[in-house]
Amino acid sequence: MKNNLSLTYELDLKRDITLSGGKIEGSCEGKPFVKYQMKNPCDNLFIKSLFKTFVNISDSCMVAKGQYKFLVDVENISQKYYNGVYFFGNWTYKSVFYGNSCNVICNVIELIITPKKKY
C-alpha cells in the first residue's frame, strides 16, 4: 500500500498463462457484501479492462510471460466506477485469478474507507 490510496504489484510470470477462473469476495464490518466467481475473467468487462491496463493480456485471456510492475490507484478506480460515492466502513476484499496450473494473482486487501476531511 502506498499513500493509503494505491497498491503496488510486482508480477513475474515465467511462462504464458491463460486465465481459466477467478473469484472475488468482499465484506464490510465482517458481513458478506459481494461474492463473485467467474470461469473466464475476460468475460467480465470491468475485470478484463483492469487486466488490459496492467498486463499484456490477449483477447483469449492469455497473460504473456514477463515481469510486470504496476500501481493500482484505489481512489481513482473508486471515482471512475462508483462516481466518487463510497461505501464507508471497514472492508475486506479477497481475490484470486488463476490458470489451469497455478494462481496468477492472489490478494487480501483490508481498507478503511472514511469521508475526506474538509478543510
C-alpha positions in Angstrom: 0.0 0.0 0.0 1.3 3.4 -0.9 -0.1 6.7 0.4 -3.0 4.8 1.8 -4.6 5.2 -1.7 -2.8 2.9 -4.0 -1.4 -0.6 -4.2 1.9 -1.6 -5.9 2.2 -5.0 -7.5 5.1 -7.0 -8.9 4.3 -10.0 -11.0 6.9 -12.3 -12.5 5.4 -14.8 -14.9 7.8 -17.4 -16.1 5.5 -18.5 -19.0 2.3 -17.6 -20.7 -0.8 -18.4 -18.7 -4.4 -18.4 -19.8 -6.7 -17.3 -17.1 -9.3 -20.0 -16.5 -11.1 -18.6 -13.5 -11.3 -16.1 -10.7 -13.1 -15.3 -7.5 -13.7 -12.0 -5.6 -15.2 -11.8 -2.2 -15.9 -8.6 -0.3 -17.2 -8.0 3.2 -17.9 -4.9 5.2 -17.7 -4.9 9.0 -17.3 -8.7 8.7 -20.6 -9.2 6.9 -20.5 -10.6 3.3 -21.3 -8.0 0.7 -20.3 -9.5 -2.6 -19.2 -12.9 -3.8 -18.4 -13.3 -7.5 -17.0 -16.4 -9.2 -16.1 -16.5 -12.9 -15.0 -19.2 -15.3 -13.4 -16.7 -17.6 -12.3 -13.4 -16.0 -12.1 -11.8 -19.5 -15.9 -12.2 -19.9 -16.3 -9.5 -17.3 -15.8 -6.1 -18.9 -14.5 -4.5 -15.7 -12.0 -7.3 -14.9 -10.8 -7.5 -18.5 -10.2 -3.8 -18.6 -8.2 -3.9 -15.4 -6.0 -6.7 -16.7 -5.6 -4.9 -20.1 -4.4 -1.8 -18.2 -1.7 -3.6 -16.2 -0.5 -6.7 -18.1 -0.1 -7.9 -21.6 -3.3 -10.0 -22.0 -4.8 -11.3 -25.2 -8.4 -11.5 -26.3 -8.4 -15.2 -25.3 -7.4 -14.2 -21.8 -3.8 -15.3 -22.0 -1.3 -13.3 -19.9 2.1 -13.1 -21.7 5.1 -14.2 -19.7 7.2 -11.3 -18.4 7.8 -9.0 -15.4 5.1 -6.6 -14.6 5.2 -3.8 -12.0 2.1 -1.7 -11.7 0.3 0.7 -9.4 -3.4 0.3 -8.7 -4.9 3.6 -7.6 -7.8 2.6 -5.4 -9.1 6.2 -5.1 -9.1 6.7 -8.9 -10.9 3.4 -9.6 -13.5 4.2 -6.9 -14.1 7.6 -8.6 -14.3 6.1 -12.0 -16.5 3.2 -11.3 -18.5 4.4 -8.3 -18.7 8.1 -9.3 -17.0 9.0 -6.1 -19.8 7.5 -3.9 -18.1 5.4 -1.3 -19.4 2.8 1.0 -17.8 3.8 4.2 -16.6 1.3 6.8 -14.0 -1.5 7.3 -13.8 -3.6 4.1 -12.0 -6.8 3.3 -11.6 -7.9 -0.3 -10.2 -11.3 -1.2 -9.5 -12.2 -4.8 -7.7 -14.9 -6.8 -7.2 -15.2 -10.6 -5.8 -18.4 -11.8 -4.8 -20.6 -14.8 -5.1 -24.4 -15.1 -1.7 -24.9 -13.5 -1.2 -22.1 -11.0 -2.5 -18.9 -9.3 -1.6 -15.7 -11.2 -2.7 -13.1 -8.6 -4.0 -13.6 -5.1 -5.0 -10.7 -2.8 -6.3 -10.0 0.6 -6.9 -6.2 0.9 -8.2 -4.5 4.0 -9.5 -1.0 3.6 -10.9 1.5 6.0 -13.0 3.9 3.9 -13.9 7.2 5.6 -15.2 10.6 4.2 -12.5 13.0 3.2 -11.8 15.8 5.7 -13.0 19.2 4.5 -10.5 22.0 5.1 
